[in-house]
Amino acid sequence: MKVSTFSCCLFLIGIVSGFLKAQNSSFIYELNYKYNSDSLKTEKIIFYLDIKNKESIFRSDKFRQSDSLRAKQGWGNGFDMEYNNKQLYIYKNIGKEILKYVFVPLIHSTYVIPINDEFHWKIIEERKKIGNYNCQKAELNYGERKWIAWFTNEIPLQEGPYVFYGLPGMIVNIFDEKFNYDFSLIQVTDFKWKELNADKFRKKITWEDFKKLQKNYYTEPLSMINKADVKSYDESGNLIKTDFKEMKENIQKKIREKNNPIELNYKVEYK
């Protein structure tokens, strides 16, 4: 069968056009995770992987909204009461740098940790269809967890959720073998912003610096706030004296209960 040069050109144009569109897309992932490895309960968070040319940002819907507000009006939303999985915020410029953002609770102080790990994927012949995508299996060890990924070369980008990248196609699903973390691609849309609007950071820090920040916050979680500005009310709406000791103990309890980070090799053991 003869194939005309014109038909070949149209086919190649279609491939290039699809690739260029993929380079400026938003890949929406749903994360199901256990905030405690001993728990049977899982929680869900929606994340966006926004890709513009060779750069990308992976962040929760909440942080994405905050970045949009900050770009428009100069400030975004406040931070949470503890370090948690809503803070999974990653900037990638593959081949140059990968940065994990660290947001100090309560205050607007932001740092980044350079991710220097080499990802040695093991690609397996097993295949299956996930949604509309024909996918292939791969495995990886990262953060003292074994990860199983399903990727598709129908989207010609070596990208994926969180820090994961480097497979010959987009990661559609990736989870650790104990199902503490499970990222699933649920939607693909055009990236409609002019810029990625990455949050600004003060400086680069190490994993050891991050562990110190977490330990210091756990020891004195209220040290960053002005206690004179804190108001407490009873069920009837009457102003009452704030029990800062109880508040501190409640925060510390939540930190201990939700201590299941992706990178187990850098986990802080609280007492």
SVG drawing of the C-alpha trace seen along z (x, -y; Angstrom):
<svg xmlns="http://www.w3.org/2000/svg" viewBox="-25 -43 47 51">
<polyline fill="none" stroke="black" stroke-width="0.4" points="0.0,0.0 1.4,-3.4 1.2,-6.3 1.4,-9.8 4.0,-12.3 1.1,-14.7 -0.5,-12.1 2.8,-11.5 3.2,-15.3 -0.3,-15.5 0.4,-12.6 3.7,-14.3 2.0,-17.6 -0.6,-16.0 2.0,-14.4 4.0,-17.6 0.8,-19.6 -0.3,-17.1 3.1,-17.2 3.2,-21.0 -0.3,-21.1 0.8,-18.6 3.7,-20.9 1.2,-23.5 -1.3,-21.4 -2.7,-20.9 -2.7,-17.3 -5.1,-16.9 -4.3,-14.1 -6.3,-12.8 -4.1,-11.7 -5.5,-9.1 -3.2,-8.8 -3.0,-7.6 -2.0,-10.3 -1.0,-7.5 0.6,-4.3 -1.3,-2.3 -4.7,-3.7 -7.2,-2.0 -8.7,-5.4 -7.6,-7.4 -8.0,-11.1 -8.2,-12.7 -6.6,-15.8 -6.7,-17.2 -3.4,-18.3 -2.5,-20.1 0.6,-19.4 0.8,-22.5 3.3,-22.3 4.5,-25.2 7.2,-24.4 10.1,-22.7 8.9,-23.8 6.2,-22.4 4.7,-22.9 2.9,-20.2 0.7,-21.7 -2.6,-21.2 -5.7,-23.0 -5.5,-25.1 -1.9,-26.3 -2.7,-26.8 -5.6,-29.2 -3.3,-30.9 -0.6,-31.4 -3.2,-32.8 -4.4,-35.3 -0.8,-36.3 -0.1,-36.9 -3.2,-39.1 -3.2,-41.0 0.2,-40.5 -0.8,-38.1 -2.3,-34.6 -3.9,-32.4 -2.4,-31.7 -0.5,-28.5 -1.8,-25.5 -1.3,-24.7 1.2,-21.9 3.4,-20.5 1.1,-18.1 0.4,-16.5 -1.4,-19.5 2.1,-21.0 3.3,-18.7 4.6,-21.4 7.2,-20.6 8.9,-22.8 10.6,-20.9 12.8,-22.0 13.9,-18.6 17.6,-18.4 18.3,-21.5 16.6,-21.3 13.8,-19.9 12.8,-21.8 10.5,-20.7 8.9,-23.6 8.6,-23.8 6.0,-26.1 6.5,-26.9 3.2,-26.7 1.3,-29.8 3.9,-32.3 4.6,-33.2 8.1,-31.7 9.0,-29.5 12.1,-27.4 13.0,-24.8 15.0,-21.5 16.8,-20.5 15.9,-17.0 19.1,-15.3 18.0,-11.7 18.6,-9.7 15.5,-7.8 16.4,-4.3 13.2,-3.0 12.6,0.7 10.3,1.0 8.2,4.1 6.4,5.6 3.1,5.8 0.5,3.5 -3.1,2.5 -5.6,-0.2 -6.4,-2.9 -9.3,-5.1 -8.5,-6.0 -4.8,-5.4 -2.8,-2.3 -0.3,-2.0 2.9,-0.1 4.2,0.9 7.4,-0.4 8.9,-0.2 11.1,-2.5 12.6,-2.8 12.3,-6.3 12.2,-7.6 12.5,-4.1 9.3,-3.1 8.8,-0.8 6.7,-2.5 4.6,-1.0 3.8,-3.2 1.7,-3.0 2.7,-5.3 1.5,-6.0 3.6,-7.0 0.4,-8.3 1.3,-11.5 5.0,-12.1 6.2,-13.8 8.6,-12.3 6.5,-13.8 4.4,-12.7 3.0,-13.8 5.2,-15.0 8.9,-14.4 8.4,-11.5 9.7,-11.8 11.9,-10.1 9.7,-7.4 9.1,-7.3 5.7,-8.8 3.3,-10.5 2.6,-8.8 -1.1,-8.0 -1.0,-6.2 1.7,-5.7 1.4,-4.3 3.7,-2.7 3.3,1.0 1.6,0.4 -0.9,-2.1 0.1,-4.9 0.1,-7.2 -1.8,-6.7 -1.7,-9.3 -4.2,-8.9 -4.6,-11.1 -8.2,-12.1 -8.3,-14.9 -6.2,-16.8 -6.9,-20.4 -5.2,-23.2 -2.9,-25.3 -4.6,-28.8 -2.3,-30.9 0.4,-33.1 2.9,-32.0 3.3,-29.2 3.2,-31.7 5.6,-29.7 5.7,-30.8 8.8,-32.8 11.2,-31.3 13.7,-32.7 16.6,-30.2 17.5,-26.6 17.9,-24.3 18.9,-20.7 16.8,-17.8 18.6,-18.1 17.5,-21.8 14.0,-20.7 14.0,-18.2 15.2,-20.9 12.4,-23.2 9.9,-20.4 11.4,-19.6 11.5,-23.3 7.9,-23.8 6.8,-20.7 8.6,-21.8 7.0,-25.3 4.2,-25.4 2.9,-28.7 6.2,-30.6 5.4,-32.2 2.1,-33.9 1.3,-36.9 -0.8,-35.4 -2.4,-38.8 -4.1,-38.5 -5.7,-35.1 -9.3,-35.2 -11.3,-32.2 -15.1,-31.9 -17.4,-29.4 -20.4,-27.8 -22.6,-30.8 -20.1,-33.2 -18.8,-34.6 -15.1,-35.6 -13.1,-33.3 -9.5,-32.9 -7.4,-31.0 -5.8,-27.8 -2.5,-28.0 -1.2,-24.8 -4.2,-22.8 -3.8,-24.4 -0.1,-23.5 -0.8,-19.9 -3.6,-19.6 -1.2,-20.7 1.5,-18.3 -1.0,-15.5 -2.1,-16.2 1.6,-16.3 2.3,-12.9 -0.9,-11.4 -0.2,-12.6 3.5,-11.7 3.6,-9.6 5.8,-11.6 6.5,-10.3 10.2,-10.3 10.5,-7.8 14.3,-8.2 13.8,-11.8 11.0,-11.1 11.1,-12.9 10.4,-10.7 8.4,-12.8 8.1,-11.9"/>
</svg>
